[in-house]
């Protein structure tokens, strides 16, 4: 496994490992790897000649009041996990290496970023689009792997890749969960024991929603109310948003129409704070299957 | 020469011509080729294994009141010129091929676009950055060739390539001129005989500026006044802007300081309308050479 800290080192490592039309599978991360990341790395390893990982806590995607400074880091452990997953090349740049001088160029995706985390975290997805464009240009992957826990991020990257004709396949990967259902996240380490036990209500609500959806006449607005009530039973939970939107467009659907009459994929997406820790989770539903007696 | 009208055709043509680590020189244009474009194509031909040309009148870079609909086109002549210059691959997509569905992603370069044509044509450079990103992803050139008549476009593309880590060398190419000095432009065909003869004042002013710069104590503001007066002697000329800025940053320089005390490259840039036809021209100066008795 070659660990590269500069763009120069990365280019020479890729020249060595990824030449001659070999396929390259790429997993961009902010580090502090967990089993969710490991599942992406194993998939990248399995489906490509070369597997590459980047670890970069990107300042551009953090708001001024967000957790950039305290974002958890553990390079040694990350490299051990990467090696175990069979990664060939790790790119671990400094902020100075990625942004020498003030960056003036932004890659901005409209509409898909209007709601959910795009509304709660203004500028966040501009930072994501910009850094992912940079990493795509630096690594030139054939395929890039993203976890569906960040479903809006996946929608934004897919739209960007489509609109700008990046010659890269975006691979959606399923959210990995703790045994009780909590979606894995590097931010879970922030949770106190009490918050950790209450946080299970997010995934519970998503599972219950699957059943609520089957009730005759259920609407988007009715479903969101049920989800919100279920989460509010955790007394420390502060709901940032509960949204039901078309996926991957992330456009509004008729709040009062029967969901069974909507034809397409919808996402039920949650962002909930426990203390200063903000958790997100989501689940996709095929509305054509509602009442289909799966 | 392979002429491709779809992305699919382009991919198969590039697969055929540009495989195995061959270098590809790319000239993106809006067609209606003139000797300026031909000089770029010959350079791309000379310096690379494969030479590619794109012809696409990009709606995204035209304002709502601009000349998109009447922009001149002559595909047959363009293809003859391309063949003569030894082009291997021509990409001639439709608007539908380049923008299927509403594009939601924009590549935006700040600051470098604040002045000159960026100020006169709001949104223009967002359209340029976006379409050039798309073409770069589709053609994957080693080098891309741009004429310095569009000096701000060159500055914007260079900044974008730097900020987003495109692995592409941007080659600045000198402006090609008519015998009397008028910079070649596809838009010159719009000019009436009278406007055409008055239009020579743009390049004249840029040449005179070289002498005026040598006068002791000459300032940016003094130089611009001289240039404006010279152009105004053409009674049909309507000045859009005359600017003297640091290049390629396109940042302001002290208007009242002696230019000989400024250390760096400056651009003297003009945009002038004759009737409904807007012409641009510019010249770079090394201020360190002022008074150096070249």
Interface residues (C-beta under 8 A of the other chain):
Chain A: X7 X103 X104 X105 X106 X107 X108 X109 X110 X111 X112 X129 X130 X133 X134 X137 X138 X140 X159 X160 X163 X164 X165 X166 X167
Chain B: X7 X103 X104 X105 X106 X107 X108 X109 X110 X111 X112 X129 X130 X133 X134 X137 X138 X140 X159 X160 X163 X164 X165 X166 X167
